[in-house]
């Protein structure tokens, strides 16, 4: 197993759920990019701005997110992102799809004779 790069596997799995995580965070509260990065870091999902900004732009262009500018007590105004109704609908579908994946993996891992 030494020739398998587990860090790469973990990275690919994280990338696969990042969009889901962002919609989930924004479903609870509007947030600006640095706040999203901090929330993801708290959840032990390390994401850099170079990964986050293109994803936020793509989600906005798909109509999943909107944004507004707000003055900041420190520094320049901040762009706050919020989830749209379309984003909430997709999030509900992702919740269902995630549960299917979890159930499938649990079934396979717990089945004695495949």
Rosetta silent file (secondary structure, phi, psi, omega in degrees, C-alpha in Angstrom):
SEQUENCE: XXXXXXXXXXXXXXXXXXXXXXXXXXXXXXXXXXXXXXXXXXXXXXXXXXXXXXXXXXXXXXXXXXXXXXXXXXXXXXXXXXXXXXXXXXXXXXXXXXXXXXXXXXXXXXXXXX
SCORE:     score description
SCORE:     0.000 S_00000001
   1 L     0.000   -4.793 -178.965    0.000    0.000    0.000 S_00000001
   2 L   -65.816  -24.086 -178.178    3.080    2.236    0.128 S_00000001
   3 L   -86.105    0.191  178.597    2.769    3.086   -3.576 S_00000001
   4 L   -97.622  128.740 -178.959   -0.733    4.566   -3.115 S_00000001
   5 L   -87.666   94.945 -177.338   -0.867    8.285   -2.431 S_00000001
   6 H   -67.287  -29.967  176.671   -3.528    8.542    0.275 S_00000001
   7 H   -62.333  -39.968  178.276   -3.174   12.339    0.412 S_00000001
   8 H   -65.698  -41.282  178.371   -4.176   12.485   -3.247 S_00000001
   9 H   -61.343  -46.632  178.951   -7.152   10.205   -2.616 S_00000001
  10 H   -61.335  -42.035 -179.796   -8.291   12.389    0.289 S_00000001
  11 H   -61.187  -43.635  179.573   -7.823   15.524   -1.823 S_00000001
  12 H   -65.537  -38.209  178.755   -9.966   14.112   -4.638 S_00000001
  13 H   -66.380  -41.358  179.147  -12.701   13.112   -2.187 S_00000001
  14 H   -62.630  -44.781  179.588  -12.684   16.611   -0.641 S_00000001
  15 H   -59.253  -35.601 -178.990  -12.938   18.274   -4.040 S_00000001
  16 H   -67.232  -23.635 -178.083  -15.932   16.087   -4.792 S_00000001
  17 H  -111.914    1.420 -176.475  -17.860   17.382   -1.794 S_00000001
  18 H   -61.360  -44.829  179.204  -16.646   20.992   -1.666 S_00000001
  19 H   -59.304  -41.437  177.924  -19.595   22.406   -3.624 S_00000001
  20 H   -62.175  -44.085 -179.890  -21.945   20.555   -1.279 S_00000001
  21 H   -63.289  -42.670 -179.276  -20.133   21.937    1.768 S_00000001
  22 H   -63.113  -46.751  178.366  -20.296   25.513    0.506 S_00000001
  23 H   -61.875  -38.010  179.597  -24.030   25.317   -0.168 S_00000001
  24 H   -64.291  -43.969  178.704  -24.532   23.736    3.259 S_00000001
  25 H   -62.726  -47.069 -177.056  -22.636   26.530    5.025 S_00000001
  26 H   -71.129  -19.298  175.327  -24.476   29.245    3.119 S_00000001
  27 H   -68.842  -25.735  178.471  -27.795   27.581    3.852 S_00000001
  28 H   -86.103  -43.212 -177.569  -27.146   28.417    7.523 S_00000001
  29 L  -154.759  147.896  170.157  -25.726   31.942    7.125 S_00000001
  30 L   -65.270  151.706 -177.168  -24.533   34.343    4.462 S_00000001
  31 E  -154.407  156.370  172.702  -20.746   34.508    4.410 S_00000001
  32 E  -100.101  167.349 -169.862  -17.790   36.126    2.702 S_00000001
  33 H   -56.516  -46.529 -178.394  -14.948   34.094    1.187 S_00000001
  34 H   -62.915  -35.074  177.690  -12.535   34.306    4.133 S_00000001
  35 H   -67.202  -40.415  176.833  -15.320   33.258    6.480 S_00000001
  36 H   -61.466  -44.546  179.162  -16.123   30.262    4.253 S_00000001
  37 H   -60.397  -42.000  179.580  -12.456   29.247    4.264 S_00000001
  38 H   -64.294  -44.152  178.403  -12.407   29.528    8.058 S_00000001
  39 H   -61.952  -42.164  178.573  -15.596   27.433    8.424 S_00000001
  40 H   -65.656  -40.466  178.254  -14.182   24.776    6.108 S_00000001
  41 H   -62.434  -42.105  177.567  -10.877   24.812    8.013 S_00000001
  42 H   -58.467  -31.310  178.928  -12.777   24.349   11.298 S_00000001
  43 L   -87.536    8.344  179.413  -14.313   21.250    9.714 S_00000001
  44 L    67.540   26.247  172.951  -10.785   20.065    8.806 S_00000001
  45 L  -111.539  101.301 -175.369  -11.352   20.667    5.092 S_00000001
  46 L   -82.561  122.947 -178.838   -8.445   22.837    4.040 S_00000001
  47 L  -133.832  137.900  177.477   -9.267   25.011    1.034 S_00000001
  48 L  -101.642  160.129 -177.905   -7.251   27.861   -0.450 S_00000001
  49 H   -56.430  -37.427 -179.117   -8.636   30.996   -2.081 S_00000001
  50 H   -62.790  -21.225  175.691   -7.417   29.841   -5.485 S_00000001
  51 H   -91.229  -39.332 -173.332   -9.776   26.865   -5.209 S_00000001
  52 H   -71.840  -47.795 -173.743  -12.687   28.660   -3.558 S_00000001
  53 H   -59.498  -45.458  177.202  -13.117   31.752   -5.750 S_00000001
  54 H   -61.455  -35.840  178.842  -13.581   29.905   -9.074 S_00000001
  55 H   -66.980  -44.166  178.062  -16.119   27.609   -7.386 S_00000001
  56 H   -61.694  -41.769  178.226  -18.058   30.553   -5.932 S_00000001
  57 H   -62.690  -43.985  179.272  -18.053   32.244   -9.347 S_00000001
  58 H   -62.908  -44.162  179.900  -19.285   29.065  -11.032 S_00000001
  59 H   -65.212  -37.092  177.018  -22.051   28.596   -8.440 S_00000001
  60 H   -64.982  -46.027 -179.452  -23.090   32.245   -8.858 S_00000001
  61 H   -64.173  -26.100  177.438  -23.158   31.899  -12.655 S_00000001
  62 L   -83.882   -3.322  179.602  -25.323   28.773  -12.267 S_00000001
  63 L    82.302   14.126 -178.701  -27.808   30.781  -10.190 S_00000001
  64 L   -85.597  -26.316 -178.688  -27.058   28.827   -6.997 S_00000001
  65 E  -130.276  156.483  167.550  -25.620   31.827   -5.149 S_00000001
  66 E  -129.616  171.991  177.515  -26.038   35.561   -5.113 S_00000001
  67 E  -146.199  161.728  175.347  -23.879   38.174   -3.433 S_00000001
  68 E  -142.674  154.209  176.994  -23.986   41.665   -1.990 S_00000001
  69 E   -94.877  137.020  175.895  -21.285   44.093   -0.904 S_00000001
  70 E  -132.180  140.444  175.427  -21.136   45.172    2.746 S_00000001
  71 L   -61.666  144.952  179.566  -18.872   47.673    4.428 S_00000001
  72 L  -109.821  141.851  176.309  -16.320   46.054    6.689 S_00000001
  73 L   -65.072  -22.390  177.947  -15.261   47.407   10.078 S_00000001
  74 L  -129.932  119.496  173.821  -11.690   46.583    8.992 S_00000001
  75 L    84.196 -161.345 -175.388  -10.481   47.119    5.458 S_00000001
  76 L   -73.215  167.873  176.486  -12.393   47.202    2.188 S_00000001
  77 L   -58.065  153.324 -179.401  -16.042   46.172    1.683 S_00000001
  78 E  -110.251  144.751  176.195  -16.726   42.429    1.731 S_00000001
  79 E   -91.676  111.176  178.960  -18.635   40.378   -0.803 S_00000001
  80 E   -95.129  128.683  178.567  -21.198   38.322    1.120 S_00000001
  81 E   -97.029  145.468  174.179  -22.557   35.241   -0.622 S_00000001
  82 E  -137.754  153.188 -179.520  -26.018   33.823   -0.009 S_00000001
  83 E   -82.271  140.343  178.225  -27.766   30.730   -1.299 S_00000001
  84 L   -92.725  174.096  175.838  -30.631   31.238   -3.759 S_00000001
  85 H   -60.182  -41.429  176.889  -33.846   29.232   -4.002 S_00000001
  86 H   -60.711  -39.815  177.597  -32.276   27.298   -6.897 S_00000001
  87 H   -64.329  -39.325  178.419  -29.269   26.632   -4.651 S_00000001
  88 H   -65.776  -37.628  177.474  -31.558   25.394   -1.865 S_00000001
  89 H   -64.745  -44.104  178.210  -33.272   23.035   -4.300 S_00000001
  90 H   -64.325  -40.349  178.718  -29.908   21.646   -5.427 S_00000001
  91 H   -59.260  -41.479  178.002  -28.788   21.339   -1.798 S_00000001
  92 H   -62.098  -40.407  177.287  -31.861   19.224   -1.032 S_00000001
  93 H   -66.166  -39.817  178.759  -30.989   16.961   -3.982 S_00000001
  94 H   -65.999  -38.166  175.855  -27.371   16.770   -2.792 S_00000001
  95 H   -56.852  -45.436 -179.519  -28.560   15.844    0.727 S_00000001
  96 H   -65.997  -45.144 -179.947  -30.487   12.949   -0.763 S_00000001
  97 H   -63.797  -40.801  178.912  -27.608   11.879   -3.029 S_00000001
  98 H   -60.895  -44.330 -178.975  -25.140   12.071   -0.121 S_00000001
  99 H   -63.638  -37.554  176.267  -27.354    9.855    2.022 S_00000001
 100 H   -61.313  -43.810  179.566  -27.579    7.316   -0.815 S_00000001
 101 H   -62.873  -47.897  179.968  -23.762    7.222   -1.059 S_00000001
 102 H   -59.266  -45.162 -179.831  -23.375    6.842    2.720 S_00000001
 103 H   -63.573  -41.544 -179.699  -25.994    4.076    2.793 S_00000001
 104 H   -63.404  -46.670  179.680  -24.373    2.271   -0.157 S_00000001
 105 H   -64.033  -42.475  178.568  -20.910    2.368    1.405 S_00000001
 106 H   -60.868  -41.944  179.518  -22.290    1.245    4.777 S_00000001
 107 H   -62.023  -48.507 -178.407  -24.079   -1.649    3.081 S_00000001
 108 H   -64.269  -44.282 -178.108  -20.976   -2.756    1.180 S_00000001
 109 H   -68.195  -29.761 -176.591  -18.648   -2.425    4.189 S_00000001
 110 H   -94.523  -11.099 -179.360  -21.016   -4.289    6.493 S_00000001
 111 L   -76.325  129.823 -176.123  -22.016   -7.070    4.100 S_00000001
 112 L   -77.747  -41.904 -176.585  -20.196  -10.271    4.980 S_00000001
 113 L  -122.630   97.985  177.034  -20.462  -12.169    1.676 S_00000001
 114 L   -85.447    0.000    0.000  -20.393  -10.068   -1.461 S_00000001
